[in-house]
Amino acid sequence: MGLTESSHGEKRSMIVVQKYGGSSVATPERIKAVARRVVEKKREGHDLVVVVSARGDTTDELIDLAQQITQYPPEREMDLLMSTGEQISIALMAMALRELGQDVISLTGAQAGIITDEVHRKARIIDVQPQRIWQELTAGKIVVVAGFQGINDKGDITTLGRGGSDTTAVALAAALSAECEIYTDVDGIYTADPRVVTEARKLAEISHDEMLELASLGAQVMQLRSVEYGKLHGVQIHVRSSFNHNPGTIIREGSSMAEARIVRGVAFDRKVAKISVAEVPDRPGIAHCLFSALAGNKINVDMIIQGVNRDGINDISFIVARDELEGSLEICRRVAAEIGAREIYHDSNVAKVSIVGAGVANNYGVAARMFGALAQEAINIQMISTSETKISCIIEDRQVEKAVRSIHQAFELDN
Amino acid sequence: MGLTESSHGEKRSMIVVQKYGGSSVATPERIKAVARRVVEKKREGHDLVVVVSARGDTTDELIDLAQQITQYPPEREMDLLMSTGEQISIALMAMALRELGQDVISLTGAQAGIITDEVHRKARIIDVQPQRIWQELTAGKIVVVAGFQGINDKGDITTLGRGGSDTTAVALAAALSAECEIYTDVDGIYTADPRVVTEARKLAEISHDEMLELASLGAQVMQLRSVEYGKLHGVQIHVRSSFNHNPGTIIREGSSMAEARIVRGVAFDRKVAKISVAEVPDRPGIAHCLFSALAGNKINVDMIIQGVNRDGINDISFIVARDELEGSLEICRRVAAEIGAREIYHDSNVAKVSIVGAGVANNYGVAARMFGALAQEAINIQMISTSETKISCIIEDRQVEKAVRSIHQAFELDN
């Protein structure tokens, strides 16, 4: 995969899947600008599949419309409603490309063969049937595909959740053995959020695993699921800006750059809350009882820590998304009563700060250096969690920016 | 067909197809009001299929968006764009019905089995495959269907042209052997436009043929094609207001009311223009040459009149839609040069005024009474055309309202 240059400097045509996000197609002017960019790529001799999201605020406007009708819109109907956003975008993008003299066709998710499971609003792509796309590419057309949406085996429209257009693009790239370019409103993946750390540096390359950790930790340039899909199918993803021509960050396996440094970036997430279930009896099955109840309500739990056993009594602490705190507490209270736990504490004034890098787990000094950077700024660490590629700490929310800057400097990520 | 009442006064459940136009679903408030109305009907024991149009100005907004991208949007892409309007409406309507505790599902044209030919923007329904609708009705659900749209055998979305939602409703009523109710922003079909003739009276019943003439003559309450479809399949159509509960006008075959009066209504159309091709040689094939050239450019021609033959020379006059005048003249000039016609005249300060009724053709006094009414107001008749169910006159545009009032009175349509 990838554009190959022969020894004669001759370029071989290949398929490129480009994805443009909502801000890149927000206005007719922006759509025309994107169309010009697509044509540039086409002129280099590539076959083009262009995945587009809903324009700018369309999604929010549609949600607002639904809210004016009912507080609890059925999920199937929400999907039908939301999918119109991308449908408008593909029609307009196809018109803009035709206006530039291109042969072009637009396809909805269903027409493009994006087959999903039956879960509405967060559907998973279970198959891609790209026959129609092949047919149109073979006829020499640029194919514009609606991101974020698919069809289930009932023939109903589904959507893939926020950021789902990324997954559409990566899934199509996998099915077509194509390169994937994700155009967004940022320049690429940075060592830390440039709005917090002015010295943050753009990464030229990063591995899928590192990107997964960064994405899951709050550096939400791409939808998590799209990176997982890319890892599973070995898709190389170029994340770059649609507002300039700078090279962005390439996500690919075994990137040599990825090996050169132990820590690749510092991420943080302020949208978290801590829950502690205090004095849980030390019996088998207690943790299962608690966390299966949460999972059954589709609540994602992170950084589960069970305190040291004292006299057959445990404390269990964990992290949830801040906007799921209320729902989580309700479930915890119910389970606590069943299992005989004494009390439930919670704290939403916390944030998670993490370092990410392929070598984190196998390099002893790394954790110590991170904790040292926090200590130097007198930041108290409330919880710690480590994995193969990351170390995360829960700290007080108001200290998070100071923490990120201090860690970024400690690992010399700015040079 | 029709709700039947047994001898015990017991009502038997049947399927009712209701269609609500754009003004009826323009705002969340209106959508909720329509939903309440649908539920009323459901509570009478009917199975409900609800066809909805795009909300209020949505269609115009989408056209405007396309115009900002290109002056000549491809028709296939326009259909994909326009169809989002109804898709938004059905999702919102389904939400409003669910909010009222109803079991409900929304279906796009494709999902509802509306199969069309491949002509974009003015597609014709060639088949209705209502399996999914049957299935959902059997499951006890209210089925909300997107009007105006279908799918062709390539799997591409098509639209049925302005007013196409009426045709969707009538086609579904035919396929489901259902009653059809068309809810609009007028109370029904009147003997004349109530804005012009204050004494105009609402008709309780009218035949399909009479309605076809009225619709084609400018009383554009319903799309012409939907009435044709209804006539062909014997669908009874109740045209009524969504803003009140007054009975409207029922369109049905052999209505006894329809026989009672010779003239049912007076219609007019100001959006016409007259073209005369002067001194056409009197040879076979000349008329064919002229009108096939116009037809080839999709221009509808009406009221063709060929003057009396003088020394092998004819004048041919006809009527076109005013907004097609320029295009028509261009074609006429080209053909005139080919066939050796001397000159082309045109006049866009004309209007068509017509009387419609099943008995018009077989009652001699009718035409005379119409001409007498015009003469009484000193209105000059420029062209006359008659058919089985109508008599039309071309007069000066500025005299049209006076003409309509005078004819309405002459036939005593107000009582």
Interface residues (C-beta under 8 A of the other chain):
Chain A: P28 I31 K32 L62 L65 A66 Q68 I69 T70 Y72 P73 P74 R76 E77 M78 L80 L81 S83 T84 Q87 I88 I90 A91 L92 A94 M95 A96 R98 E99 I105 S106 T108 Q111 R132 G155 D156 I157
Chain B: P28 I31 K32 L62 L65 A66 Q68 I69 T70 Y72 P73 P74 R76 E77 M78 L80 L81 S83 T84 Q87 I88 I90 A91 L92 A94 M95 A96 R98 E99 I105 S106 T108 Q111 R132 G155 D156 I157
